Amino acid sequence: MSKTIKVALAGAGAFGIKHLDAIKNIDGVEVVSLVGRRYEPTKEVADKYGIAHVATDLEQALALPEVDAVILCTPTQVHAAQTLQCLKAGKHVQVEIPLSDAWADAQEVMKLQQEKGLVAMVGHTRRFNPSHQWVNKKIKAGEFNIQQMDVQTYFFRRSNMNALGQPRSWTDHLLWHHAAHTVDLFAYQAGSPIIKANAIQGPIHPELGIAMDMSIQLKAANGAICTLSLSFNNDGPLGTFFRYIGDSGTYIARYDDLYNGKEEKIDVSQVDVSMNGIELQDREFFAAIREGREPNASVAKVLDCYRVLGELERQLA
């Protein structure tokens, strides 16, 4: 494909805006439709980014013949259904993490993607952050092997707020959303499938209906282990912090930045063409479409993560 890739983006909230900012840096891609739950705020974002078509229903965007691909930044609870909807409409699709909030739904998406042969990718951004890419290159070069990963995912979200501090209509989830990043990254970096997973959780929030604290243990087939602590009750510092403990060093990744065990910053600016993980993720999606290949973080490549999450959900139930 040599022509401009025309994209519909669904979800004009905090993450949708991150993708719109990223796409501005990518040649040969144009967002031609923006879909949001409420028309006026969606149109406000569309006007800012020069997007002509505004819709409040994904079907309206899928009906546009010029749309080649869709990026879904919508609530977790509709990810699988909307991904299926895009594939049935003959559109390539990138869905923000998680692919689904049920193992059976993830399998259904995989089945349809194989039938359609379209590019279907999930926003497992950690595979693309320069910090984690740097570690991955070291692993592939045989210079570093993971013995343990220690991960903290901490936010302060006792009400339904998005990353911009704005109210939202849906409830986030520690297991299916935030743990998905680490479950996938651990197996990806270890180069080995997860064979054992345990989880416990704290009390259920009376209004949000979800656990606000969770602890997960993972073991890969090659013997590497991972400990993941998650909380929506943590009042700072906020974010996800990864400690890689290996046979030849210790590395601490904070989103796109990387440090060694002595807190000395490692220069990862030359790892890829950008220091923005979302932009690199989007670049991979569009490159896969142009080149007719399977992308990193395709539904097939991240599918086992959702098997593990399904097992953990059964434990917690």
N, C-alpha and C positions, 0 to 999 in steps of 0.2 A: 504494500500500500504506500503510494507516494504522495497522495493528496492529503490535505489537511484532515486530521481526525477530529470529527465533530462530536462533542460530548454533552450529555445531559447530566447535571449534578443534582441529586436529591438530598435535601437537608441543608438549610441555609444557616445553621447554627455555628457553634465554635469550630467544629472540625471541618464543616463544609467550607468555611472561610479559609482555614489552613490550606485546603486543597486548591481553592481559587487563587490564593497567593502563590502557591507552588507552580500551578499551571502557567502563570504569567511568565515564568522563567524557562518554559519548555517550548521550543520552536515546533511549528507544524501541528499545533493543537488549539482548538477553539471551543470554549463552552458556549453552546447555543441555546440552552434551556436550563432554567433554575426552578426546582420544585421545592415548595415549602408548605407547611401545614396551614399557615395564615398568609393571605395574599399580600397585605400591605407591607409587613416587615420583609417578606421575600422580595417584593418589587424594589424595596429600598436597597437591598444588597445587590440585586440584579443591576440596578441603575449605576451603582458605584463601580461595578465591574464590566459595564457595557454589554450586558446580556439581554437580548431583545425579548426572548420568550420566557414568560413566567407562568407557572402552573401550581395548582394546589393538589393535583392528583398525578401520580407517576405515569398513569396510563396516557395522559395528555402528552407527555414528553416522549413516551415510547411510540406514539402514533406519528411522530415527525419522521419522514423518510430519510432526512439528512443525518439523523443521529446514528453514529456508528457504535458508540460506547456509553456506558453509564457508570457513574461513581455514586455509590450509596453511602450517605452519612446520616442515616436515619436511625430511629430507636432500635436497640438490640432486638426487641421482641418481633420486629417485622423483617429482619435481615434475610432470613432464609426464604420467606415467601416472596419478597421483592426480588431476590436474586433469581429465583425460579421464573418470576414474571419477566425479567429482562432477557433471560435465556430463551424463553418461549417466544419472545418478540424478535429474536434473532440478533440481539445486541451483545457485544462484549461487555463484561461487567467486572468492576472492582467494588467489593463491599467492605466497608470498614469493619474492623474486628469487633465482635466475633462473627463468624460465619452464621452461627445459629445459637440458640440456647437449648438445644436438644440434639442428642447424637443421631437419632433417626432422621431429623431434618437435614443434618449435614450430609448424611448418606444419600438422601434424595437429591440434594444439589449435585453431588458428585456424579450420580447416575445420569442426570439430565445433561450435565456438562459433557460427559463422554459421548452421549448421543448426538449432541449438537456440534461438538468440535470447536466451540467458541472459546476465547480467552476468558477464564473466570478466575479471579485473583482475590485474595483476602488481605486486608490491611494489617499484616503482621509486621509493623514498622521496625521492630527491633532487629529484624534481619537486614535492614537497610541503614540504620544509624551508623555513621562512620566509626564510632567507638566499638560497636560489636563487630563490624566488618573487619576492623584492625585485628581483633582477637581471632576471628574466623580465619583470616589469612595466615596468622601465626600457627594456628592449629593445622591447617592444610599443608603448611611448609614443614610440619613435623617438629616445630620448635616449642610447642606448648600443648599440654594435655590437661584437661579439666579433671580435678579430683573432687572438687565441691564447688557449687554455686550457692551463695547466700544472697537472697533477694528480699528487699523491703519495698512494698507498695503502699504508700501512706497518703491519705487524703483527709480532708475535714469536710464531710458531706452529710450533715444531719438533716438536710432538706434537699429537694430536687432542684439542684443548680448545675448549670453546665460549666465548662472551663472558663467562660467569660464572666461567671458569677451571675448569670441570668437564669430565671426560673425556667424549668422545662417540664414537658408533659409526661415523661416516662421515668422509670426508676432504673438506675444503674445497678450493676451486679458484680460483686467481687470475684465470684467463681467464673462465670461465663465470659465476662469482659476482661477484667484486670488479670486474673490468673492465667488466662489464655496466652497473654504475651510471654509469660515466663515458662509455662509448660511447653510451648512450641520452641522457644529459644533454647531451652536446656537440651532438648533432644537434638535440635539443629546443630548446636555448638559441640555437643558431645559426640555427634555423628553416630548415635546409637539410640534405638527405641526405648521408651519408658516401659519397664516391666513391673514396677511396683509403685503404687501411689496411695498415700494416706491423707486424710483431712479431718480437722475438727473446726467447729465454728462457735462463736459466742452467741449471746442472746439475739433474738429477732427483734428488730425495731418495731414498736407498736404501730407506727403510722406508715413507714415505708415498706414494712413486710419482708425485709431482708436482713440477713446477718450483717452486722457492722464490723466484725472482726473474724479473721480466719487464719488458720495455719495449715500449710501443706508440705508434705515430704514426698520426694520423688527419687527413684533409683533407675538408672539406665542399665541396659544389658551389659555394657562394658564395665560396670561397677561404679561409675560416677554418681554422686548424690547431689540433691538440691533441697534447700530449705527455703520456703517462701512464707513471709509474714505479710498479711494484708489488713488494712484498717481504713474505715471511713470515720473513725473517732479521733484520729491523730491531728492535733492542732499544731502542726509544723515540726521540722521542715517537711514540705510536701513534695510528692513525686515518687519515682521508682528508682532505686539504687541497686546496682548489680555488683556483687563482689565475686570475681573469678579467682578461685584458689587452685593453682595447678602445680605441676611437677617442676616448673622452672621459673615461677614468679606468681605474683598476685596483682590483679588489675581491678580497678573500680570504675564502672561505667555509669555516668549520670547523663542519660539521654545521648546527645551527640558528643559529649566530652568524655575523655578517658584519663585516668590517673594510675600510677603504680601504687604498690602497697605503702610507699613512703609519702603518699599524697603529692607526688611530683607529676605535673601535667605532661601527658604524652601528646605530641603533635600528630593529629589525625587529619589535618587539612588536605593532605595529598592522597587520601584513601580513595576518594571518588570526586565527581565533578561538582559536588555541593556538600555543604555541611548540614543540610536540612534533610532529615530522614523522610519526611512526608514527600518532599520533592523527589528524592531518589526512588521512593516507592512508586510514585506516579510515573516517573521516567521509565521504570521497568515495565509497568503496565502498557504504556504506549509503544515501547520498543517491541514487546512481545506481539502486540497486534500487527505492527508493521512487518515484523520478521516471520510471522506465522509460526511462533514457537510457544512452548509452555514457559510461563514466567516463574521466577523465584516467588514463593508464597502463593503458588496456584492452589486451588481447592485441593487437588490431589496431594500436593506436598505438605499441606498443613492439616490434612484430614485426621491424622492419628492424634493430634492434639485434642480433638473433640471427642474421640473415643475415651481418652483419659479423663477429660472433664465430665463425661457421662458417668464413668465409674465413680469419680469423686462425689458427684451429686447423689448417686445411690447410697454411698456411705453416709453422707450428711442427712439423708432422709431417714 
